[in-house]
Amino acid sequence: MSTLRAQTVGELLRTYRKAEGLAVRKAAALADMDPSALSRIENGRRQPTATQLAVLAAIYEKPLESLLTVQIYSEIKTKYGQLEQFPETVKMLYEDAAEYGKRK
């Protein structure tokens, strides 16, 4: 969970891109995106779509689930992180998700 707190999905995507040794232009071309759109995502000025996340996860050879988890966590933290109940709510969501996964 500490990785989630430390990074936004954009920061994580930037970390993955740099680890692959790709420039923004090259990664954007592989993802069929405008380089400025990828830059805005990496800088937190825009949220990626689910399709963009899936494409980028494939390019960087990372599990889509990890990117979705970070994105969802960031969105929840942005909207509700200032609430005193936030830590307990996240814990409940985690437990519910784990239980849901067992049923599938």
C-alpha positions as CSV (number, residue, x, y, z in Angstrom):
1,M,0.0,0.0,0.0
2,S,2.9,2.4,0.6
3,T,3.6,2.5,-3.2
4,L,0.0,3.7,-3.7
5,R,0.3,6.5,-1.2
6,A,3.6,7.6,-2.7
7,Q,2.6,7.8,-6.4
8,T,-0.2,8.9,-8.6
9,V,-1.0,6.8,-11.7
10,G,0.8,9.5,-13.8
11,E,3.9,9.3,-11.6
12,L,3.9,5.5,-11.8
13,L,3.5,5.6,-15.6
14,R,6.5,8.0,-15.8
15,T,8.5,5.6,-13.7
16,Y,7.6,2.7,-15.9
17,R,8.4,4.7,-19.1
18,K,11.8,5.7,-17.8
19,A,12.6,2.2,-16.7
20,E,11.9,1.1,-20.3
21,G,14.3,3.8,-21.5
22,L,11.5,5.4,-23.6
23,A,11.2,9.1,-24.4
24,V,7.7,10.6,-24.1
25,R,7.4,10.9,-27.8
26,K,8.3,7.3,-28.4
27,A,6.0,5.9,-25.7
28,A,3.2,8.2,-27.0
29,A,3.8,6.9,-30.5
30,L,3.6,3.3,-29.3
31,A,0.4,4.1,-27.5
32,D,-1.0,6.0,-30.5
33,M,-1.3,9.1,-28.3
34,D,-0.3,12.7,-28.7
35,P,2.9,13.3,-26.7
36,S,1.4,16.2,-24.9
37,A,-1.5,14.0,-23.7
38,L,0.9,11.5,-22.2
39,S,2.9,14.3,-20.7
40,R,-0.3,15.8,-19.1
41,I,-1.1,12.3,-17.7
42,E,2.3,11.8,-16.3
43,N,2.2,15.3,-14.7
44,G,-1.2,14.7,-13.1
45,R,-3.0,17.3,-15.2
46,R,-5.1,14.7,-16.9
47,Q,-6.5,11.3,-15.9
48,P,-5.9,8.5,-18.4
49,T,-8.9,6.5,-19.8
50,A,-9.2,2.8,-19.1
51,T,-8.2,2.2,-22.7
52,Q,-5.1,4.3,-22.4
53,L,-4.1,2.5,-19.2
54,A,-4.6,-0.9,-20.8
55,V,-2.4,0.2,-23.8
56,L,0.3,1.7,-21.6
57,A,0.3,-1.4,-19.3
58,A,0.9,-3.6,-22.3
59,I,3.7,-1.4,-23.6
60,Y,5.5,-1.3,-20.2
61,E,4.7,-5.0,-19.6
62,K,3.0,-4.2,-16.3
63,P,-0.3,-5.7,-14.9
64,L,-3.2,-3.4,-15.7
65,E,-4.6,-4.2,-12.3
66,S,-1.8,-2.4,-10.6
67,L,-2.3,0.8,-12.6
68,L,-6.1,0.6,-12.0
69,T,-5.5,0.2,-8.3
70,V,-3.3,3.2,-8.1
71,Q,-5.7,5.3,-10.2
72,I,-8.7,4.3,-8.1
73,Y,-6.8,4.9,-4.9
74,S,-5.7,8.3,-6.1
75,E,-9.2,9.3,-7.1
76,I,-10.6,8.2,-3.8
77,K,-7.9,10.0,-1.8
78,T,-8.4,13.2,-3.8
79,K,-12.1,13.2,-3.1
80,Y,-12.2,11.9,0.4
81,G,-8.6,11.9,1.8
82,Q,-9.3,14.9,4.1
83,L,-12.0,13.0,6.0
84,E,-11.1,11.5,9.3
85,Q,-12.7,8.2,8.4
86,F,-10.5,7.9,5.2
87,P,-8.1,5.2,6.5
88,E,-10.8,3.0,7.8
89,T,-12.9,3.4,4.6
90,V,-9.9,2.3,2.5
91,K,-9.3,-0.7,4.7
92,M,-13.0,-1.7,4.3
93,L,-12.8,-1.3,0.6
94,Y,-9.7,-3.5,0.5
95,E,-11.3,-6.2,2.6
96,D,-14.5,-6.1,0.5
97,A,-12.4,-6.4,-2.7
98,A,-10.4,-9.3,-1.3
99,E,-13.7,-11.1,-0.4
100,Y,-15.1,-10.4,-3.8
101,G,-12.0,-11.9,-5.4
102,K,-12.4,-15.1,-3.4
103,R,-16.0,-15.5,-4.7
104,K,-15.0,-15.3,-8.4
